Amino acid sequence: MKVMENIKHKCRSAYDTTKRACNNMWQRVKPYTSKTYEFIRRPLSITTLCAILSLFTMIVYNIPVIKAVFENTSDNFNGVWLFISFIILMLILNFLLYYILLYFGRVVGKVIIAFTFICNALCLYFINGYHTIISQEMMGNVFNTRFSEASGFFSMGLLMYIIFLGVVPAILIFMVRIKYKSIWRFLICFVTTLAITFGTAYTNKKNILWIDRHATQVGGLLMPWSYTVNTILYVRQWIEMNRPQIPLPEGKITTEGKDLVVLVIGESARRDHFSLYGYERNTNPLLANDDVTPLIATSAYNYTTASVKAILDHKPTDDRYEILPNYLHRCGADVIWRTSNWGEPRLTIEKFYDNKALGERYPGTDPNYDEILIAGLKEEILASDKDKILVVLHTSTSHGPIYYSKSPLQFKHFLPECREVEMADANISELVNAYDNTIVYTDYILHSVIETLRELPDIRSCMLYVSDHGESLGEGDMFMHGLPAQMAPIEQFIVPFIVWCSDDATKIKPLAEVGQYHVFHSVLDFLGVESPIFNEELNIFDRDESSIRHIEEIAEGEEGADATEGTEESNSTNSEE
């Protein structure tokens, strides 16, 4: 009992001491806190507040764009004036934006400005940490990224950016009291700032070529304009993408027999990290023994939505033509789409399964890995009642930044792996280890597809593997993908294009290089679909060899049918006798 009383006494003493210390500290800090609060709550004219906000935005959020402009201007008078003009325009445009929002929006204007501060902080984190440009393509990646992928970017650094550069300034905005001017004062200020803007822009008319050359980089770093403008552009593009697709000319199946194509769309896979293409590490131990044909390929784009569209399109175009799965489905083929990814164009097929749906169908396979895409694949193919089948497996195997989470333990051949989310702080060799392990896992997935097709000897089959785009792994301090095409390095475009066929009669042309648009026409040829839009130049298969094989098959079928009829007639005659 005495021991317990002593413990209680010591705890009470410690509590009282802590309480007194906190009270003493608060009494010392309280005057300064009150003065700070009073200072913040002091009424400010709308002009003064907008000037402060514009200066704050430049100093806190726009250092990367100021640095980019400074590094790309010459040190002569024209270059110096161009740099000064940019600073003036940035201050004036942000001032004008805040002035309009606060004058007409009042509380709503404060909400919008507070929201832009948080968005500015988020963008600044990725610009500093990942050397990202906030382009239209990048905004598309943002809106199409699933929560499970986005959560991979979370870090304490990101949290600090959001709190101190986003939330705190947002709170201060709401604490400030604003003294609004008359409408005439507003108009005078508005006209004055516009005059300064146009005057400054006019003096730089001879720098139009410099502006055109650097517009993508500068526009992608300028806060809050970069994500605002590019979000609007992306939404317009999204609306256009989801309009009904333009139907392609009628196609028809002209060959007999059961044919199957498995199209595997890779994610962020770089060709130069496949040992099939000469990479020094053995990242393809299984495919090396599978008699596959690796082709040199370059992606049409370096971000998922556009690249997947290119793989499924019949030609390079911004128009929304009917894509390969929809077209084949309309032609009478059976089309199966399995995905652990996103970003595909609008599909009008019946058999679409994401990894969640597949996980429910096959509970014995982990839906967090791409192996779920091949679970039950053989049975689904055998259950099809169509002679022509297209299976699309849209993987996410090499998606960053947490590459280590994309490969199961047994495929981690290269260690140690990088587990750092903030890639600017990552150990590059460990980052490459984690990335290469995803290629080893891709090797297993593709080998498993081939093994499945080998178990279907009565079906003529083919596997095509092509990645949507490449990936930057620290070269030139760049990471991942999605930079504007003018700035993106070659590593974001070099992709593998791997082909396997079940029969020796199907020959592949000795092409020096292929592209993603070869997929559409090669699949049509393999499945025996005739179409007015077929382009032989974009067909990887030797059409003569393929035609000979089909003629032989038809002839063998006719001979077999004649022999059967002859046997039946002979049996009938014998029975009558």
N, C-alpha and C positions, 0 to 999 in steps of 0.2 A: 504493500500500500504506500509506504514511504517513497519507494522508487517511482511509482506512478505519479505521486504528488510532486516529486522533484521534476519529472519530465514535463508535467503540465505547467509548473511554475516557470521552467526554462522557456517553454513554447510561448507562454503568455508574455514573458519578458522580451523575447525576440520579436513578437508581434508588436508590442508597444514601442519598442525601439525603432522598428521599421516604419511604423505609422508616424512617429515623431519626425523621423528623417524625411519622409515624403512630405509631411506638412511644412517642414522648414524649407524644403526645396521649392514647393509650390508657392510659399510666401515670397521667396526670392524671385521666382520666375513670373509670378502673377502680374507685377507692374508692366513687365516687358510684353507679356501676352496681351494684356489689355490695350497697351499702346499699339501693338501690331494689329490687333483686331480693329481698333478705331481707325488706324491708318488705311487698312484695306476697305473698311466701310465708308471711308470719306468719299463724298460724291465726286465723281469725275465727269467732265464733259465728254460727250460721245466722241468728239474729235480726238481728245487726248487719249482716251482709252483705246481707240482704234489704232492710233499711232504706236502705243505701247504694245498692243497685240501683234501688229505687223512686225515691229522690231524683234519681239520675242520669237515669233515664228521663224524669222530669218536666222537668228543666232542659235536657236535650239534645234530646229528641224531641217534647216537648209544648208548646213555646212557642207554636206557631200556634193550638192549641186554647185555651190560656190567654188569648191575645190575643182570640180570637173571643168567649169568654165575657165577658171584661172589657168589650169594646165593646158587648155586647148586654144588659148589666145596668145598672140605674139606680143613681144615687149616693145613694139613701136607705138606711135601715138594712136593709130587706129585700134590696135589691140587693147590698149589701156582704156580708151573711150568705150569700146565694146564691153569691157568688163564692168566699168562704172555704170554704163547704161543698163546692163543686166541687173545690177544691184538696185538701181533706181526703179526699174520696172517691177521688180519683185516686191519692193516695199510698197509701191503705189497700188499695184493690183491687189495685194493682200489687204491693204488699208481699205480699198474700195469695197472688197468683198465683205469685210467685217462691218463697215459703215452701213452698207445696204441691209445686211442681216439684222443688225441691232436696231437700226432706225425703224424698219418696217416690221421686223419680227418680234422685237422686245424679248419676252421670255423665250419664245420659240427660237429666236435668233441665238440666245445664249445656249440653248440646248444643242443647236446645230454646231455652234463653235466648239462647245465642250466635246461633242462627238468627234469633230475633226481633230482635236488635240489627241484623243485616244487613238484614232486611226493614224495620225502622224507618228505617234510613238511606236505603234506596231510596225509601220513601214520602215521607220528609221532603224529599228532593230534588225530587220531582214536586210536592209541596205548595208548596214555596218557589219553584220555577222555573216551574210551570205553573198555580199556584193550583187544584190538583186537590183534589177531595173523594173520599176512598177509600170509595165506596159499593158496594153490591152490583152495580150496573151497571158501575162502573169495574173491579171484580174480574172481571166477565165479559169486559170488553175485554182485561184482562191475559191471561186464560187462552185467549182466542181470537186473540190477535195472533201473527202468524207471526214467525219469527226475522228475516226480511228487513225487516219493518216495525219490529220492536223495535230492531234494530241502528241505526236512524235516530236513536234517542234517545241513543246513546253520545256522551259528551263527557268532557273532563278533569274538569269539575265533578262529574259523576256518579261518576267514578272516585275523586275525593277524598272524596266523601261516603261511599262504600262502604268505603274503606280506613280513614279516620280516625274515622268515626262508627259503622262496622259491624265491620270485621275486627279493629281494635286492641282495642276493648272485649271482643270475643268471645275473643280470645287471653288477655286479662287474667282473664276468668272461669275459664278452665281452669288458670291459675297459682295461683289462690287455694285455700288449704286450709281446709276447713270443719270446725268443731267442732259436731257434731250433739247436740241435747238429747234427753232422754227423751220418750217418747210423751205423758206427762202434761204436760210443758212445752209440747209441740206443741199439745195440746188446749186448754190454758189460753190460749195465744197466739191460737189460731184462734178460740176463742169470744170473746175480748176484741175482736179486730179486727172480727168479725161484729157484735158489739154496737155498736161505734162506727159501723159502716157503717149499720146499721138506724136507730140513733138520729139520725144526721145526716140520713139520708133522710127520717125522720119529721118532723123540724123544717121540712122544705121541702115538705110535702104541699100547701100552698097555692100553691106555684110549679109545679104540675103543668101548667098551660097554657103557661108559659114553656118547660118541658122538652119538651112535645109540639111546640111551634112550632120549637124549635131543635135537636131531636134529630138530624135528618139531618146538619146541619152539624157539630155537636159530636161526634156519633158517628163521622163520617167523618174527623175529625182526631185522634182519641184513639188514641195508640199504647200497646200493640200490639193494642188491642181492635178497631179499625176494620177492618183487613184480616182478622183472625181470624174475627170474627163474620160479616162479609160474604162471606168465602170459603165458610163453612158454608152460608149462605143461597143462594149461587150454585150450589154443588154440589147442593143439594136441588132447585133450579130446573132444573139440567141433567139430573138424573135424571128429573124430570117431563117435560121436553121430549123426551127420547129414548124415552119410552114410545110404544107404537103409537098412531097418530093415530085420532081418532074419525071413522069414515067419514061423508061427507055423503050426503044422499039421492041416489038414482040420477038421473043426467042423461042426455040423449040429444041427438045432433046432428040437427037438423031441417032444415037448409038444404043445398042442393046447391052445387057449385062449389068451387073451391080458395081457401081463405082463410088468411091468414098474419098473425100478430101478432108483432112483435119488441118485447119489453119490455126496456128498458135501465134497470137500477137504478144510479143514481149513488151516489157516495161523497162525503159531506161537502160537497156543492155547495149554495151559498147562492143563493137566488133573486135577491137584490138585487145580485149580481155578474154577472148575465146582462144584456147590453145589450137583449135581447128584452123585458126587464121595465123598461127605462128607465135602466139603469146608464150613467153618463156615458162610460165606456170602451167601446170597440167590441170586446167579448169574443165576439161572435157574428157575425162577418162572413159566414159561409157560411149559417148557418141563417136569416139575415135575408132571403135570396133563395129559401128553400125552401118558402114557403107553409105554415109550421107555425102551430099554434094554441097560444100559451102560456097556461096557466091558473094562477090564483092558488091555491097549495096550502100546507098546513101539515102537518108530519110528526106522526105519533102519538107518537113517542118521539125521543130525541136520542142514541141509541146503536144500533149496527148490528144486533145480534141481534134486538132487539124490533122495530125499524123494518122490517127485511126481512120478518119474520113478519107485520107489519101490512099490508105491500104484497101479500102472498100470501094473507091471510086474507079470509073473506067478511064478517066483522063484528068489532067490538072484543070481544075475549074473552081470558081467561087459560087457557081450555081448549085442548087440543091437537087442534083439528079438522083434517081433511084440507085441505092447502093447494092452491092453484091448480094448480101443475104436476102434482101427484099425481092430483088430481081429473080434469083434462083427459086425462091418460094413461089413467086408468081408463075414461073416456068414449070412448076410441078415437082421440084426437088424437095427433099426433106431437109430443113435447116434447123440446127440445134446450136444455141448460143449459151455458153457457160462463162461466167465472169467473176473475178474477184476484184475488178477494177471499175472504171467509170469512163465517161467521155465519148461513148459511141454515139453516132448519129441516130436519129429516130428509127426504130426497128418496127416492122409490121409482120413479124413472124409469130408463130404460136408457142414455140418451145424456147423460152428465155428463163435462165436460172442464174441467180447470183449466188455467192458463196454461203449466204445465210440460208437460202432455200435448199442448197445442196447439203449443207450441214444437217438440216432437219431430215432430209431423205437418207443420208448416210451418216448416222450418228457415230459410227466407229472411226471416222476420219476427222482430223482437226481442221475446222473451217478457217483457221487463222493462217494456214499455209496453202500454197497453190496446188498441193497434192489433192485437195478437195475437188479440183476441176476434172480429174480423171477417175474419180470414184464412180463405179457403176457405168463407166463409159461403154465398155464392151456390150453389156446387156442392153443399153439404150440403142446402140447401133443395130444389134440383132433384132430388136423389137420393131424397127422401122419397116414399113410395108412399101417403101419407095425404092426404086432402083438407083437413084442418084441422091447422094447424101453429102451435105456440107456441115461439118462440125467446127465451130469457132470457139477456141479457148482463149479468153482475154485475161492474161496473167497480170500480176503486180509484183513479180519476184524481186526486182532490183530497185524498187521505189525508195528514195531517201526521205529524210536524212538518217533514219535509224536502220541502216542496212542490216545490222546484226540481228534485228528482230524478224527478218524475212527468210532466214534459213534455219531449219531444225538443227539440233545439236550434232547429229551424225554427219552433217555436211560441212561442219566448220573445220576445213582442212588447213586454214591459214590463221594463225594466232600470233599475238593477241589482236582482238577486234576492238575497233573504236566504238565507244559508247557515249561519246560526247555529242550532244545535240547541236551546240553552237560550233559550226564547222570551221569558223575562223580560228578557233582555239584547238582544233582537232590535230592529232598526230597523223600526218598524211599516210605514212606506211600502215598504220593501224586502220585507217579509213579504207585504204585499198584492200587490206585483208578482209574486212567485213564485206566490201563490195564483191570481191572475187569469190567469196563463199556463196553469194547469191547466184553467181554464174555456175558454180558447181551444182547448186540445187536445180538451176535451170537445165543443166545437162541431164540430171536424173529425171526431171519431168518429161523432157523430150524423148529420152530413152524409154521411159515407161509408155509413152504414146506409141512409139514404134513397136514395142513388145506387144501392146494390145492389138495393133494392126496385124502383126505376124500371127496372132491367134485367130485371125479371120481369113483363112486361105481362099475361101470362095468369093471374097470381095477384092476387087482390084482397088488398091488404096495408095494414098500419097499423104505425106505430111509436109506442110510448108511452115517454116518458122521465120518470122521477121519482127524485129523490134520496132516500136513506135518512134523512138528517137534514142540518142546517146545520152551521155552524162558527163559533166565536168567533175573531176575529183581533185581539185586544187590547182590545176594547171592555170597559171596566170592569176592565182588567187580567186578563181571562179569555181562555183560549186553547183551541183544539180543541173537544171536545164531551164529553158523558157526565156532566155535573154532574147531581145530583139534580133532578128536575123542578121542585121548589119553588124552587130557587135558579137554575136555568138561564135565561140571557137568551134573548130572542126570536130572536136570530141563530142559535141552535142548532136552531130549528124551522122557519124559513122556507125552503121548498124549491121548485125549479122542477118544473112538470108540463107537459111539451111533447108535443103530439100532431101526427102527420102521417098523412094517409090518401091512398091512391093514386087514389081515385075521388071525383068531386065529389058523387056521390049520398049519400055518408055524411056526415051533418051532425052537428055537435057542439052540444050544448045551451049556451045562453048562461048558464052558471052563474057566480055571483059568486065562489064559492070551492069547491074540491074538497079531498079528503083521500086518503090512501093506500088506504083501503078501497074507493075508487071503481075501483081497478084490476081487482079480481076480477070484478065484475059487468059492467064495460065489455068485458073480454076475452070473457066468456061470450056477450054480445050480438053482438060482432063475428064470433065464430066460429060463431054460430048454434046455441049449446048451450042447450037448455031444461032448467031445473032448478027444483025447488020452493024452493030457497033464493035464487033470483034476486031482487034488489031493484032495482026500476026507479029508485028515488030515488038509488041509488049508481051509476047508469049515465050516463056522459058523452055517449053517443051518442043521437041522436034516434031512438027506436025506431020511430016511424011511417015515417020516411024509410027506415030500414034494412029494415023489413018490405016496403015498396013495392018496394025494389030486389030483394029476394029473390023476391017474387012475379013480377016482370018477368023475372028470370033463369029461373025455373022455366017460365014461359009460353013464353019464347023457346026453351028447351030442348025443350019438348014440340012446339012448332011445327016446330023443326028436325028432330025425330025423325019427325013426321008427313010432312014433306016428303021425308025420306029414304026412308020406307016407300013413299010414293006414286011416287017415281022408280023404286024397285026393282020395284014392281008393273008400271009402264008398260014398263020394259025387258023384264020377263018376258013380257008380252003380245006385244010386238013380236017377241020371239025365237020364240014359238010360231007366230005368223003366218008 
